[in-house]
């Protein structure tokens, strides 16, 4: 590396570290010395394994990337306990072999301050920008997986094709459906959302398709317009589509094919021009195999599939959401609360099984209940402390040998994935390994799919 490049990197306000493919530190900048309270000569030439064991890193990101051959972003601490957000990039030679890792660490406290300033600038720009953007509709999408989804929506929003949105509960499927409607040509028409799990089976057909006068006992004498007719020209969002009764699935399939509906008790074919967006937190293909969902309807709905990743897989979005929800909560409840850096660090470490909805609820709760202007970590729910402490304890336990530590970590990861995904196929997709490998490792650790 030339001296000019080194001088330029020394001016950066983030810690830069270059590690070779064997885990030996080759170079660090001046900010690295400040963040980790070390001198360059204490780092350069030493192995990340030894530096981690001595507490310089807790844990070492470069070691993790070299061992797993996958890029990561993590929160770790220096030997003084300071929380640092660190990202790492792999560098390859012309033959595709790993040459090393370049790591970049920033102080969370400074990051939060910069993020606040950035958010203020963005909000001012948004007030001047009248275009339909994702953030204007409350969608935060900085993470690569989410920006890809937003780009896809921009392409398909004006195409009158059926969309199937899948994802865990709380990931924002309803918000994404509304966004598709808002950026499309139907934005000035009706957007009607239906929660299929909330409608009694006996009322489902009449709610969707309406009924004629005197169609059944207790019906209105004037009849009733169904939701398909009410959404004519606009969008009908069928949330939790997997809960729709089988006999209604046949009629929905017919509507999607024929573009007409027939009211309960009626014989007239009524044309409807409706874009259907469906959503499910269940795997519809699994329901098809179980005989609970029609295969032909699944393929009719799955024209444009959009799978929203869980919040734990969107690390770049979490901090943005924290600051956005905090601002909204302060405005809603007329407060002026701020989050301590330790609280931010804890929120970033948490696994978020309830996804975006859980994060927003916790921010609202802390803003409402905190008695102080600065919200400290002890204001977090107790279950979050337990979850975070378990993960940290495993990361810093130095009383076990390497093989035992790797065995425990593997078992923990498999057990967590098993609890979240419930099937070897979904576990394999989430962990990035073959399904056969998942089954072999489950057997090794005496874990069973329930």
Residue, then its C-alpha position, 0 to 999 in steps of 0.5 A: x500500500x502506498x504512503x499516500x493511501x495510508x495517509x488518506x486512510x489515517x484521516x478517516x474517522x473510522x477504524x480500518x484494519x487489513x488482515x491476510x487470509x491466515x488471520x494475521x493483521x497487516x495494517x491498521x490506521x490511526x483511528x484503530x489505535x484510538x478505538x481499540x486503545x492499542x499501538x500499531x506495533x501491538x497489532x500488526x504481525x499478530x494473529x486475530x486468534x491471539x488478539x481475540x484471546x487477549x481481549x483486543x477484539x470481542x469477538x474478532x470479525x476478521x476471524x469469523x469471515x475467514x472461517x465462514x468465508x462469508x461477509x458479516x456485520x457485527x457489534x463487538x466490544x474493545x478491551x474497555x467495553x466500548x460498543x463498536x459496529x464493525x463490517x468486513x469485506x473479503x478481497x480476492x485475487x485474480x484466481x478467486x482465492x481469498x487474499x484477506x479481509x478489510x474491516x471497518x469499525x465505527x463508534x456506535x455513539x458517534x454513529x447515532x449522532x451522525x444518524x440523527x443528523x442524517x435523518x433530519x436532513x432526509x426529513x427536510x428533503x422529503x418534505x420538498x420531494x413529492x415523488x412516490x418513494x418508499x420512505x415517504x410511505x413509511x418503508x425503510x429499506x437501506x439493506x440490500x435485500x430490501x432495496x432489491x424489493x423496492x426496485x422490483x416493486x417500482x418495475x411491477x407496480x404499473x403492471x396489473x399482475x397478481x402479487x404474493x407477499x410472504x414473510x414472518x408476522x410483523x415484517x410489514x407485508x400490509x405496508x408493502x401491499x399499500x406501497x405497491x398500490x400507491x406507486x401504481x396507476x390505481x393509486x387514486x382508486x380504492x385500496x381495500x384490505x381484508x384479513x382472511x383469518x378474521x372473517x367467520x367462514x359462514x360470512x366469507x363468501x358474502x363479504x367477498x362477493x356480496x349477496x342479492x336481496x333475500x339471499x338468506x335469512x337475516x340478509x338485507x332486503x336491499x342486498x349488499x355489495x361485496x369487497x370485490x365490487x367495492x374495490x373495482x378499479x383499485x386493489x384488494x389486499x387479501x392478508x393471511x390468504x392461507x386461512x381462506x376456506x377451501x371452498x372459497x378458494x375455488x371461487x377466488x380462483x374463478x374470479x382471478x381467471x374470469x374477472x367476474x363475480x357472482x353474488x350469493x343468491x344471484x345469477x348475474x355475472x358482474x365484471x370486476x377490474x381488481x388487482x389482487x395482492x395476497x399475503x401470508x406468514x405461512x408457506x403456501x407450498x407447505x399448505x398445498x402439500x397438507x391439502x389445506x390450500x389449492x395448488x392451482x390457486x397458489x400458482x395463480x397468486x404466485x405470479x410475482x412473489x415477494x418475500x420480505x426478510x425478517x428484521x434480524x436479516x436486515x442489520x442496516x435497517x435496524x438503526x434507521x428504524x430505531x431512530x424513525x420510531x423514536x422520532x414518531x413516538x416523541x411526536x405522538x406522545x409529546x415527549x423529547x426522549x433520547x436513547x442511551x448508547x447502551x440501549x441502542x447497542x442492546x436493540x441492535x444485538x437483539x434477534x427481533x422474533x416479532x420483527x418490525x412490529x415488535x421494535x416499534x412497540x418496544x420504542x413506543x413503550x419506552x418513550x411512554x413509560x420512561x421517567x427520564x429524558x434519556x432511556x437507559x438499557x434497564x428500561x428494556x423488557x426483561x426478556x430482551x436482557x435475557x436473550x441478549x445476555x445468553x448470546x453475549x455469554x456464549x461469545x465471551x466464554x473463554x473456559x472452553x477449548x475451540x472444539x467445544x466452543x464450536x460444537x456449542x455454537x453450532x448446536x445453538x445456531x441449529x436450535x435457534x433455526x429449528x425454533x424459527x423455521x420448523x422445517x429442514x428445508x427452510x433451515x437450509x435456506x436460512x443457514x445457506x447449507x444443503x438440506x442433507x447437511x441440516x439433517x445430518x447436523x440435527x442428528x449429530x446434536x440429537x435435535x428433532x423437527x417437531 
